[in-house]
Amino acid sequence: MSFGQGGPSWGPGESGTPDWAAMAEQSAARARRKKWLMIGGGALATAAVGAIVATAVISTNKNDSAASGGKDASQLPSVTDLPSETAQPEPSFSSVAPAPPPDPKDYISDGKKDRAPINADAFFPGKQLKMGDRVYAKGPTDRTTKCAATTQGALGSILANNGCDQVIRATYSRDGVAVTVGLAVFGTEAQAKKAAQQADGGIASLSGSGVPTFCRAGAVCRRTANSYGRYAYFTVGGFISGKNVTKADKNVFAVGDDLTYFTFRQIHHRGEVQASAAATAPTTA
């Protein structure tokens, strides 16, 4: 065979095309032999696995029979033979709603229920009063059943006409300002409220224990009147120097407001204490 111009040339007896049919037959024969070998091996493996599984099933059945004592399903206990659940008592609740807690105001609105002690220390305890960052020195205190003797102007007759039982007074001072608070005690809330609404004149200032006379001899001072429950409370405040109070004297107003709020708080606390005691007291059949 030579290579030159014109392309390849094949000599006599040679074929330039392979025998594709023979090659295909040989390839098919090899594939068939390989397939039969795989089928035969798979059959042997399947047979071996089946034998192992059968052995395991037989062994398990023997163990189950031994564990159950050789009894079949018909010999097992029926549902009616099984123990029933133990009945547990269910909690019970009363259908009656509990009574509401006592109202503290009920105990400071009627003398028949307001049985706590009434004295200066009960309402104005300690030697000083702290309201926030303000500290007031406590001065003299007094208590009398002669209500009119603790007043100035028309307030005395107003207290008497409304059934005043007694008056407790206490004086506090700070930075040249003094305030006396007077607590008038009545039998009912209606009496105290009426006395405060009718207030004219005012409570008389109480001096002593280091506090000089103030708000007397015509000095202009600030006065207030309020009530809560069966108590009416009044204040009179001013300068211990005798200077007249004007609306611009905020320090006098501040002291009076602090004393007014403190007195209200003490009255309310009195009701809370008695209401709490009533709520926890044992009941009798």
CYANA upper distance limits for C-alpha pairs under 8 A (distance plus 0.5 A):
  1 MET  CA      8 PRO  CA      7.95
  1 MET  CA      9 SER  CA      6.72
  1 MET  CA     10 TRP  CA      6.56
  1 MET  CA     11 GLY  CA      7.26
  2 SER  CA      8 PRO  CA      7.31
  2 SER  CA      9 SER  CA      7.33
  3 PHE  CA      7 GLY  CA      7.06
  3 PHE  CA      8 PRO  CA      6.22
  3 PHE  CA      9 SER  CA      8.14
  4 GLY  CA      8 PRO  CA      7.81
 10 TRP  CA     14 GLU  CA      7.16
 10 TRP  CA     15 SER  CA      8.08
 10 TRP  CA     16 GLY  CA      7.76
 19 ASP  CA     23 MET  CA      7.01
 20 TRP  CA     24 ALA  CA      6.64
 21 ALA  CA     25 GLU  CA      6.77
 22 ALA  CA     26 GLN  CA      6.80
 23 MET  CA     27 SER  CA      6.80
 24 ALA  CA     28 ALA  CA      6.66
 25 GLU  CA     29 ALA  CA      6.73
 26 GLN  CA     30 ARG  CA      6.88
 27 SER  CA     31 ALA  CA      6.83
 28 ALA  CA     32 ARG  CA      6.75
 29 ALA  CA     33 ARG  CA      6.89
 30 ARG  CA     34 LYS  CA      6.84
 31 ALA  CA     35 LYS  CA      6.67
 32 ARG  CA     36 TRP  CA      6.82
 33 ARG  CA     37 LEU  CA      6.80
 34 LYS  CA     38 MET  CA      6.86
 35 LYS  CA     39 ILE  CA      6.73
 36 TRP  CA     40 GLY  CA      6.57
 37 LEU  CA     41 GLY  CA      6.75
 38 MET  CA     42 GLY  CA      6.63
 39 ILE  CA     43 ALA  CA      6.71
 40 GLY  CA     44 LEU  CA      6.92
 41 GLY  CA     45 ALA  CA      6.83
 42 GLY  CA     46 THR  CA      6.60
 43 ALA  CA     47 ALA  CA      6.69
 44 LEU  CA     48 ALA  CA      6.84
 45 ALA  CA     49 VAL  CA      6.81
 46 THR  CA     50 GLY  CA      6.63
 47 ALA  CA     51 ALA  CA      6.80
 48 ALA  CA     52 ILE  CA      6.97
 49 VAL  CA     53 VAL  CA      6.75
 50 GLY  CA     54 ALA  CA      6.61
 51 ALA  CA     55 THR  CA      6.74
 52 ILE  CA     56 ALA  CA      6.82
 53 VAL  CA     57 VAL  CA      6.71
 54 ALA  CA     58 ILE  CA      6.76
 55 THR  CA     59 SER  CA      6.72
 56 ALA  CA     60 THR  CA      6.65
 57 VAL  CA     61 ASN  CA      6.70
 58 ILE  CA     62 LYS  CA      6.87
 59 SER  CA     63 ASN  CA      6.96
 60 THR  CA     64 ASP  CA      6.71
 61 ASN  CA     65 SER  CA      6.65
 62 LYS  CA     66 ALA  CA      6.81
 63 ASN  CA     67 ALA  CA      6.68
 64 ASP  CA     68 SER  CA      6.68
 65 SER  CA     69 GLY  CA      6.68
 65 SER  CA     70 GLY  CA      5.44
 65 SER  CA     71 LYS  CA      7.77
 66 ALA  CA     70 GLY  CA      6.51
 71 LYS  CA     75 GLN  CA      6.31
 71 LYS  CA     76 LEU  CA      7.85
 72 ASP  CA     76 LEU  CA      7.65
 77 PRO  CA     81 ASP  CA      6.48
 77 PRO  CA     82 LEU  CA      7.66
 78 SER  CA     82 LEU  CA      7.43
101 PRO  CA    275 ALA  CA      8.42
101 PRO  CA    279 ALA  CA      6.95
102 PRO  CA    106 ASP  CA      8.15
102 PRO  CA    275 ALA  CA      5.93
102 PRO  CA    276 SER  CA      8.03
102 PRO  CA    278 ALA  CA      7.86
102 PRO  CA    279 ALA  CA      7.07
103 ASP  CA    107 TYR  CA      7.94
103 ASP  CA    272 GLU  CA      8.41
103 ASP  CA    275 ALA  CA      6.97
104 PRO  CA    108 ILE  CA      7.64
104 PRO  CA    268 HIS  CA      7.63
104 PRO  CA    270 ARG  CA      8.46
104 PRO  CA    271 GLY  CA      4.79
104 PRO  CA    272 GLU  CA      5.20
104 PRO  CA    273 VAL  CA      8.26
104 PRO  CA    274 GLN  CA      7.63
104 PRO  CA    275 ALA  CA      5.67
105 LYS  CA    109 SER  CA      6.55
105 LYS  CA    229 GLY  CA      7.05
105 LYS  CA    268 HIS  CA      7.50
105 LYS  CA    271 GLY  CA      6.16
105 LYS  CA    272 GLU  CA      8.25
106 ASP  CA    110 ASP  CA      7.39
106 ASP  CA    113 LYS  CA      8.03
106 ASP  CA    229 GLY  CA      8.48
106 ASP  CA    271 GLY  CA      7.80
107 TYR  CA    113 LYS  CA      5.77
107 TYR  CA    114 ASP  CA      5.43
107 TYR  CA    271 GLY  CA      5.62
107 TYR  CA    274 GLN  CA      7.05
107 TYR  CA    275 ALA  CA      7.21
108 ILE  CA    113 LYS  CA      7.83
108 ILE  CA    114 ASP  CA      5.84
108 ILE  CA    229 GLY  CA      5.74
108 ILE  CA    230 ARG  CA      6.56
108 ILE  CA    231 TYR  CA      8.40
108 ILE  CA    267 ILE  CA      7.80
108 ILE  CA    268 HIS  CA      8.10
108 ILE  CA    270 ARG  CA      7.70
108 ILE  CA    271 GLY  CA      5.88
109 SER  CA    113 LYS  CA      8.45
109 SER  CA    114 ASP  CA      7.85
109 SER  CA    188 THR  CA      6.27
109 SER  CA    189 GLU  CA      5.43
109 SER  CA    228 TYR  CA      8.35
109 SER  CA    229 GLY  CA      4.59
109 SER  CA    230 ARG  CA      5.18
109 SER  CA    231 TYR  CA      8.45
110 ASP  CA    114 ASP  CA      6.58
110 ASP  CA    187 GLY  CA      6.57
110 ASP  CA    188 THR  CA      5.39
110 ASP  CA    189 GLU  CA      7.07
110 ASP  CA    229 GLY  CA      8.06
110 ASP  CA    230 ARG  CA      6.84
111 GLY  CA    115 ARG  CA      7.57
111 GLY  CA    186 PHE  CA      8.08
111 GLY  CA    187 GLY  CA      5.49
111 GLY  CA    188 THR  CA      6.88
111 GLY  CA    230 ARG  CA      8.00
114 ASP  CA    271 GLY  CA      8.28
114 ASP  CA    274 GLN  CA      8.24
116 ALA  CA    270 ARG  CA      8.22
116 ALA  CA    274 GLN  CA      7.99
117 PRO  CA    122 ALA  CA      7.53
118 ILE  CA    122 ALA  CA      6.79
118 ILE  CA    123 PHE  CA      8.34
119 ASN  CA    123 PHE  CA      7.39
119 ASN  CA    143 ARG  CA      7.55
119 ASN  CA    168 ILE  CA      7.61
120 ALA  CA    124 PHE  CA      6.09
120 ALA  CA    125 PRO  CA      7.76
120 ALA  CA    141 THR  CA      7.15
120 ALA  CA    142 ASP  CA      7.39
120 ALA  CA    143 ARG  CA      7.33
120 ALA  CA    168 ILE  CA      6.65
120 ALA  CA    169 ARG  CA      7.86
120 ALA  CA    170 ALA  CA      8.03
121 ASP  CA    125 PRO  CA      4.97
121 ASP  CA    126 GLY  CA      8.00
123 PHE  CA    263 THR  CA      7.77
123 PHE  CA    266 GLN  CA      6.42
123 PHE  CA    267 ILE  CA      7.89
124 PHE  CA    170 ALA  CA      7.65
126 GLY  CA    138 LYS  CA      8.30
127 LYS  CA    137 ALA  CA      7.16
127 LYS  CA    138 LYS  CA      5.76
127 LYS  CA    139 GLY  CA      8.46
128 GLN  CA    135 VAL  CA      7.37
128 GLN  CA    136 TYR  CA      6.02
128 GLN  CA    137 ALA  CA      5.07
128 GLN  CA    138 LYS  CA      5.27
128 GLN  CA    172 TYR  CA      8.39
129 LEU  CA    135 VAL  CA      6.16
129 LEU  CA    136 TYR  CA      5.50
129 LEU  CA    137 ALA  CA      7.02
129 LEU  CA    138 LYS  CA      7.38
129 LEU  CA    172 TYR  CA      8.49
130 LYS  CA    134 ARG  CA      6.22
130 LYS  CA    135 VAL  CA      5.03
130 LYS  CA    136 TYR  CA      6.89
131 MET  CA    135 VAL  CA      6.91
131 MET  CA    258 ASP  CA      7.43
135 VAL  CA    174 ARG  CA      7.88
136 TYR  CA    172 TYR  CA      6.34
136 TYR  CA    173 SER  CA      6.01
136 TYR  CA    174 ARG  CA      5.87
137 ALA  CA    172 TYR  CA      5.96
137 ALA  CA    173 SER  CA      5.93
137 ALA  CA    174 ARG  CA      7.07
138 LYS  CA    170 ALA  CA      8.12
138 LYS  CA    171 THR  CA      6.67
138 LYS  CA    172 TYR  CA      5.11
138 LYS  CA    173 SER  CA      7.30
139 GLY  CA    170 ALA  CA      7.40
139 GLY  CA    171 THR  CA      5.57
139 GLY  CA    172 TYR  CA      5.99
139 GLY  CA    173 SER  CA      7.80
139 GLY  CA    207 SER  CA      8.12
139 GLY  CA    208 GLY  CA      7.31
139 GLY  CA    209 SER  CA      5.92
139 GLY  CA    210 GLY  CA      7.43
139 GLY  CA    211 VAL  CA      7.00
140 PRO  CA    170 ALA  CA      6.39
140 PRO  CA    171 THR  CA      6.26
140 PRO  CA    206 LEU  CA      7.40
140 PRO  CA    207 SER  CA      7.06
140 PRO  CA    208 GLY  CA      6.18
140 PRO  CA    209 SER  CA      6.03
140 PRO  CA    211 VAL  CA      8.45
141 THR  CA    168 ILE  CA      7.87
141 THR  CA    169 ARG  CA      5.88
141 THR  CA    170 ALA  CA      4.77
141 THR  CA    171 THR  CA      7.08
141 THR  CA    206 LEU  CA      8.09
142 ASP  CA    168 ILE  CA      6.26
142 ASP  CA    169 ARG  CA      5.83
142 ASP  CA    170 ALA  CA      7.24
143 ARG  CA    166 GLN  CA      7.68
143 ARG  CA    167 VAL  CA      6.24
143 ARG  CA    168 ILE  CA      4.84
143 ARG  CA    169 ARG  CA      6.88
144 THR  CA    166 GLN  CA      6.05
144 THR  CA    167 VAL  CA      6.09
144 THR  CA    168 ILE  CA      7.16
145 THR  CA    165 ASP  CA      6.37
145 THR  CA    166 GLN  CA      4.49
145 THR  CA    167 VAL  CA      6.82
146 LYS  CA    150 THR  CA      8.00
146 LYS  CA    166 GLN  CA      6.96
146 LYS  CA    167 VAL  CA      8.01
147 CYS  CA    151 THR  CA      7.92
147 CYS  CA    156 GLY  CA      7.08
147 CYS  CA    159 LEU  CA      7.23
147 CYS  CA    160 ALA  CA      7.42
147 CYS  CA    164 CYS  CA      7.00
147 CYS  CA    165 ASP  CA      7.69
147 CYS  CA    166 GLN  CA      6.04
147 CYS  CA    167 VAL  CA      6.03
147 CYS  CA    184 ALA  CA      7.98
148 ALA  CA    155 LEU  CA      7.80
148 ALA  CA    156 GLY  CA      4.31
148 ALA  CA    157 SER  CA      6.99
148 ALA  CA    159 LEU  CA      7.37
148 ALA  CA    160 ALA  CA      7.32
149 ALA  CA    156 GLY  CA      7.53
150 THR  CA    156 GLY  CA      7.96
150 THR  CA    167 VAL  CA      7.82
150 THR  CA    203 ILE  CA      6.62
150 THR  CA    204 ALA  CA      6.03
151 THR  CA    155 LEU  CA      6.50
151 THR  CA    156 GLY  CA      5.88
151 THR  CA    201 GLY  CA      8.15
151 THR  CA    202 GLY  CA      6.31
151 THR  CA    203 ILE  CA      4.80
151 THR  CA    204 ALA  CA      5.16
152 GLN  CA    156 GLY  CA      7.34
152 GLN  CA    201 GLY  CA      6.08
152 GLN  CA    202 GLY  CA      5.83
152 GLN  CA    203 ILE  CA      6.38
152 GLN  CA    204 ALA  CA      5.97
153 GLY  CA    200 ASP  CA      7.42
153 GLY  CA    201 GLY  CA      4.86
153 GLY  CA    202 GLY  CA      7.07
154 ALA  CA    158 ILE  CA      7.00
154 ALA  CA    199 ALA  CA      8.26
154 ALA  CA    200 ASP  CA      5.96
154 ALA  CA    201 GLY  CA      5.74
154 ALA  CA    202 GLY  CA      8.14
155 LEU  CA    159 LEU  CA      6.66
155 LEU  CA    199 ALA  CA      6.33
155 LEU  CA    200 ASP  CA      5.77
155 LEU  CA    201 GLY  CA      5.77
155 LEU  CA    202 GLY  CA      6.18
155 LEU  CA    203 ILE  CA      7.80
156 GLY  CA    160 ALA  CA      6.83
157 SER  CA    161 ASN  CA      6.46
158 ILE  CA    162 ASN  CA      6.83
158 ILE  CA    195 ALA  CA      6.66
158 ILE  CA    198 GLN  CA      7.55
158 ILE  CA    199 ALA  CA      7.45
159 LEU  CA    163 GLY  CA      6.98
159 LEU  CA    164 CYS  CA      5.77
159 LEU  CA    184 ALA  CA      8.37
159 LEU  CA    195 ALA  CA      6.58
160 ALA  CA    164 CYS  CA      5.92
162 ASN  CA    186 PHE  CA      8.34
162 ASN  CA    191 GLN  CA      6.03
162 ASN  CA    192 ALA  CA      7.95
162 ASN  CA    194 LYS  CA      7.90
162 ASN  CA    195 ALA  CA      6.77
163 GLY  CA    186 PHE  CA      6.69
163 GLY  CA    187 GLY  CA      7.83
163 GLY  CA    191 GLN  CA      7.50
164 CYS  CA    184 ALA  CA      7.00
164 CYS  CA    185 VAL  CA      6.35
164 CYS  CA    186 PHE  CA      5.45
164 CYS  CA    187 GLY  CA      8.20
165 ASP  CA    184 ALA  CA      7.88
165 ASP  CA    185 VAL  CA      6.00
165 ASP  CA    186 PHE  CA      6.04
165 ASP  CA    187 GLY  CA      7.92
166 GLN  CA    184 ALA  CA      6.36
166 GLN  CA    185 VAL  CA      5.95
166 GLN  CA    186 PHE  CA      8.16
167 VAL  CA    182 GLY  CA      6.92
167 VAL  CA    183 LEU  CA      5.87
167 VAL  CA    184 ALA  CA      4.89
167 VAL  CA    185 VAL  CA      6.76
168 ILE  CA    182 GLY  CA      6.12
168 ILE  CA    183 LEU  CA      5.57
168 ILE  CA    184 ALA  CA      7.12
169 ARG  CA    180 THR  CA      7.21
169 ARG  CA    181 VAL  CA      6.09
169 ARG  CA    182 GLY  CA      4.86
169 ARG  CA    183 LEU  CA      6.76
169 ARG  CA    206 LEU  CA      7.83
170 ALA  CA    180 THR  CA      6.09
170 ALA  CA    181 VAL  CA      6.06
170 ALA  CA    182 GLY  CA      7.27
170 ALA  CA    206 LEU  CA      7.65
171 THR  CA    178 ALA  CA      7.38
171 THR  CA    179 VAL  CA      6.06
171 THR  CA    180 THR  CA      4.68
171 THR  CA    181 VAL  CA      6.88
171 THR  CA    205 SER  CA      8.23
171 THR  CA    206 LEU  CA      6.73
171 THR  CA    207 SER  CA      7.80
172 TYR  CA    178 ALA  CA      6.21
172 TYR  CA    179 VAL  CA      6.00
172 TYR  CA    180 THR  CA      7.01
173 SER  CA    177 VAL  CA      5.99
173 SER  CA    178 ALA  CA      4.64
173 SER  CA    179 VAL  CA      6.80
173 SER  CA    211 VAL  CA      8.13
174 ARG  CA    178 ALA  CA      7.05
174 ARG  CA    255 VAL  CA      8.49
176 GLY  CA    239 PHE  CA      6.37
176 GLY  CA    240 ILE  CA      6.26
176 GLY  CA    241 SER  CA      7.82
177 VAL  CA    237 GLY  CA      7.70
177 VAL  CA    238 GLY  CA      6.15
177 VAL  CA    239 PHE  CA      5.12
177 VAL  CA    240 ILE  CA      6.37
177 VAL  CA    251 ASN  CA      8.23
177 VAL  CA    252 VAL  CA      6.80
177 VAL  CA    255 VAL  CA      8.17
178 ALA  CA    211 VAL  CA      8.21
178 ALA  CA    214 PHE  CA      8.00
178 ALA  CA    237 GLY  CA      6.15
178 ALA  CA    238 GLY  CA      6.29
178 ALA  CA    239 PHE  CA      6.77
178 ALA  CA    240 ILE  CA      6.77
178 ALA  CA    255 VAL  CA      8.38
179 VAL  CA    205 SER  CA      7.94
179 VAL  CA    235 THR  CA      7.16
179 VAL  CA    236 VAL  CA      6.10
179 VAL  CA    237 GLY  CA      4.54
179 VAL  CA    238 GLY  CA      7.10
179 VAL  CA    255 VAL  CA      7.51
179 VAL  CA    256 GLY  CA      6.81
179 VAL  CA    259 LEU  CA      8.28
180 THR  CA    203 ILE  CA      8.40
180 THR  CA    204 ALA  CA      8.23
180 THR  CA    205 SER  CA      5.88
180 THR  CA    206 LEU  CA      6.62
180 THR  CA    235 THR  CA      6.06
180 THR  CA    236 VAL  CA      5.97
180 THR  CA    237 GLY  CA      6.89
181 VAL  CA    203 ILE  CA      8.12
181 VAL  CA    233 TYR  CA      7.40
181 VAL  CA    234 PHE  CA      6.11
181 VAL  CA    235 THR  CA      4.86
181 VAL  CA    236 VAL  CA      7.21
181 VAL  CA    259 LEU  CA      7.55
181 VAL  CA    260 THR  CA      8.11
182 GLY  CA    203 ILE  CA      6.74
182 GLY  CA    233 TYR  CA      6.02
182 GLY  CA    234 PHE  CA      5.62
182 GLY  CA    235 THR  CA      6.73
183 LEU  CA    231 TYR  CA      7.16
183 LEU  CA    232 ALA  CA      6.48
183 LEU  CA    233 TYR  CA      4.93
183 LEU  CA    234 PHE  CA      7.08
184 ALA  CA    192 ALA  CA      8.34
184 ALA  CA    231 TYR  CA      6.24
184 ALA  CA    232 ALA  CA      5.66
184 ALA  CA    233 TYR  CA      6.48
185 VAL  CA    192 ALA  CA      7.90
185 VAL  CA    230 ARG  CA      6.83
185 VAL  CA    231 TYR  CA      5.45
185 VAL  CA    232 ALA  CA      7.18
186 PHE  CA    191 GLN  CA      6.80
186 PHE  CA    192 ALA  CA      6.33
186 PHE  CA    230 ARG  CA      5.82
186 PHE  CA    231 TYR  CA      6.65
186 PHE  CA    232 ALA  CA      8.39
187 GLY  CA    191 GLN  CA      7.60
187 GLY  CA    230 ARG  CA      6.74
188 THR  CA    192 ALA  CA      7.18
188 THR  CA    229 GLY  CA      7.90
188 THR  CA    230 ARG  CA      5.39
189 GLU  CA    193 LYS  CA      6.61
189 GLU  CA    228 TYR  CA      7.82
189 GLU  CA    229 GLY  CA      5.24
189 GLU  CA    230 ARG  CA      4.46
189 GLU  CA    231 TYR  CA      7.63
190 ALA  CA    194 LYS  CA      6.64
190 ALA  CA    230 ARG  CA      7.76
191 GLN  CA    195 ALA  CA      6.75
191 GLN  CA    230 ARG  CA      7.57
192 ALA  CA    196 ALA  CA      6.82
192 ALA  CA    227 SER  CA      6.63
192 ALA  CA    228 TYR  CA      8.10
192 ALA  CA    229 GLY  CA      7.77
192 ALA  CA    230 ARG  CA      5.73
192 ALA  CA    231 TYR  CA      5.98
192 ALA  CA    232 ALA  CA      5.60
193 LYS  CA    197 GLN  CA      6.73
193 LYS  CA    226 ASN  CA      8.27
193 LYS  CA    227 SER  CA      6.04
193 LYS  CA    228 TYR  CA      7.87
193 LYS  CA    229 GLY  CA      8.42
193 LYS  CA    230 ARG  CA      8.11
193 LYS  CA    231 TYR  CA      8.45
193 LYS  CA    232 ALA  CA      7.29
194 LYS  CA    198 GLN  CA      6.62
195 ALA  CA    199 ALA  CA      6.49
195 ALA  CA    232 ALA  CA      7.57
196 ALA  CA    225 ALA  CA      6.06
196 ALA  CA    226 ASN  CA      5.99
196 ALA  CA    227 SER  CA      6.53
196 ALA  CA    232 ALA  CA      6.45
196 ALA  CA    233 TYR  CA      8.17
197 GLN  CA    225 ALA  CA      8.24
197 GLN  CA    226 ASN  CA      8.31
199 ALA  CA    225 ALA  CA      7.26
202 GLY  CA    223 ARG  CA      7.11
202 GLY  CA    224 THR  CA      8.42
202 GLY  CA    234 PHE  CA      7.59
202 GLY  CA    235 THR  CA      8.13
202 GLY  CA    236 VAL  CA      7.64
203 ILE  CA    234 PHE  CA      6.66
203 ILE  CA    235 THR  CA      6.99
203 ILE  CA    236 VAL  CA      6.94
204 ALA  CA    236 VAL  CA      7.75
205 SER  CA    213 THR  CA      8.21
205 SER  CA    214 PHE  CA      7.23
205 SER  CA    215 CYS  CA      6.96
205 SER  CA    216 ARG  CA      8.12
205 SER  CA    236 VAL  CA      6.90
205 SER  CA    237 GLY  CA      8.36
206 LEU  CA    213 THR  CA      7.98
207 SER  CA    211 VAL  CA      5.74
207 SER  CA    212 PRO  CA      6.03
207 SER  CA    213 THR  CA      5.68
207 SER  CA    214 PHE  CA      7.73
208 GLY  CA    212 PRO  CA      6.70
208 GLY  CA    213 THR  CA      8.09
211 VAL  CA    240 ILE  CA      8.19
212 PRO  CA    240 ILE  CA      6.92
213 THR  CA    240 ILE  CA      7.35
214 PHE  CA    219 ALA  CA      8.43
214 PHE  CA    238 GLY  CA      7.38
214 PHE  CA    239 PHE  CA      7.20
214 PHE  CA    240 ILE  CA      5.54
214 PHE  CA    241 SER  CA      7.78
214 PHE  CA    242 GLY  CA      6.53
215 CYS  CA    219 ALA  CA      5.74
215 CYS  CA    220 VAL  CA      7.30
215 CYS  CA    221 CYS  CA      6.40
215 CYS  CA    236 VAL  CA      8.06
215 CYS  CA    237 GLY  CA      7.56
215 CYS  CA    238 GLY  CA      6.62
215 CYS  CA    239 PHE  CA      8.02
215 CYS  CA    240 ILE  CA      8.19
215 CYS  CA    242 GLY  CA      7.19
219 ALA  CA    242 GLY  CA      6.76
219 ALA  CA    243 LYS  CA      7.45
219 ALA  CA    244 ASN  CA      6.10
220 VAL  CA    238 GLY  CA      8.15
220 VAL  CA    243 LYS  CA      8.20
220 VAL  CA    244 ASN  CA      5.14
220 VAL  CA    245 VAL  CA      6.10
221 CYS  CA    236 VAL  CA      7.06
221 CYS  CA    237 GLY  CA      6.17
221 CYS  CA    238 GLY  CA      5.50
221 CYS  CA    244 ASN  CA      6.88
221 CYS  CA    245 VAL  CA      5.82
222 ARG  CA    235 THR  CA      8.36
222 ARG  CA    236 VAL  CA      6.10
222 ARG  CA    237 GLY  CA      5.80
222 ARG  CA    238 GLY  CA      6.98
222 ARG  CA    245 VAL  CA      7.35
222 ARG  CA    252 VAL  CA      8.22
222 ARG  CA    253 PHE  CA      8.00
223 ARG  CA    234 PHE  CA      7.70
223 ARG  CA    235 THR  CA      5.91
223 ARG  CA    236 VAL  CA      5.01
223 ARG  CA    237 GLY  CA      7.12
224 THR  CA    234 PHE  CA      5.94
224 THR  CA    235 THR  CA      5.70
224 THR  CA    236 VAL  CA      7.30
225 ALA  CA    232 ALA  CA      7.81
225 ALA  CA    233 TYR  CA      6.46
225 ALA  CA    234 PHE  CA      5.01
225 ALA  CA    235 THR  CA      7.30
226 ASN  CA    232 ALA  CA      6.22
226 ASN  CA    233 TYR  CA      5.91
226 ASN  CA    234 PHE  CA      6.90
227 SER  CA    231 TYR  CA      6.08
227 SER  CA    232 ALA  CA      4.53
227 SER  CA    233 TYR  CA      6.35
228 TYR  CA    232 ALA  CA      6.94
228 TYR  CA    264 PHE  CA      7.49
228 TYR  CA    267 ILE  CA      8.00
231 TYR  CA    267 ILE  CA      8.38
233 TYR  CA    260 THR  CA      8.29
233 TYR  CA    263 THR  CA      8.13
234 PHE  CA    260 THR  CA      8.35
235 THR  CA    256 GLY  CA      7.25
235 THR  CA    259 LEU  CA      8.36
235 THR  CA    260 THR  CA      7.70
236 VAL  CA    256 GLY  CA      8.00
237 GLY  CA    252 VAL  CA      7.05
237 GLY  CA    255 VAL  CA      8.31
237 GLY  CA    256 GLY  CA      6.79
238 GLY  CA    242 GLY  CA      8.08
238 GLY  CA    243 LYS  CA      8.12
238 GLY  CA    244 ASN  CA      7.81
238 GLY  CA    245 VAL  CA      6.64
238 GLY  CA    252 VAL  CA      6.58
239 PHE  CA    243 LYS  CA      6.17
239 PHE  CA    244 ASN  CA      7.77
239 PHE  CA    245 VAL  CA      7.79
239 PHE  CA    252 VAL  CA      8.17
245 VAL  CA    249 ASP  CA      6.84
245 VAL  CA    252 VAL  CA      8.08
249 ASP  CA    253 PHE  CA      7.32
250 LYS  CA    254 ALA  CA      6.52
251 ASN  CA    255 VAL  CA      6.81
252 VAL  CA    256 GLY  CA      6.82
253 PHE  CA    257 ASP  CA      6.54
254 ALA  CA    258 ASP  CA      6.63
255 VAL  CA    259 LEU  CA      6.78
256 GLY  CA    260 THR  CA      6.61
257 ASP  CA    261 TYR  CA      6.62
258 ASP  CA    262 PHE  CA      6.53
259 LEU  CA    263 THR  CA      6.62
260 THR  CA    264 PHE  CA      6.87
261 TYR  CA    265 ARG  CA      6.64
262 PHE  CA    266 GLN  CA      6.70
263 THR  CA    267 ILE  CA      6.84
264 PHE  CA    268 HIS  CA      6.76
265 ARG  CA    269 HIS  CA      6.54
266 GLN  CA    270 ARG  CA      6.71
267 ILE  CA    271 GLY  CA      7.18
268 HIS  CA    272 GLU  CA      6.87
269 HIS  CA    273 VAL  CA      6.70
270 ARG  CA    274 GLN  CA      7.01
271 GLY  CA    275 ALA  CA      6.53
272 GLU  CA    276 SER  CA      6.50
273 VAL  CA    277 ALA  CA      6.77
274 GLN  CA    278 ALA  CA      6.72
275 ALA  CA    279 ALA  CA      6.70
276 SER  CA    280 THR  CA      6.91
277 ALA  CA    281 ALA  CA      6.51
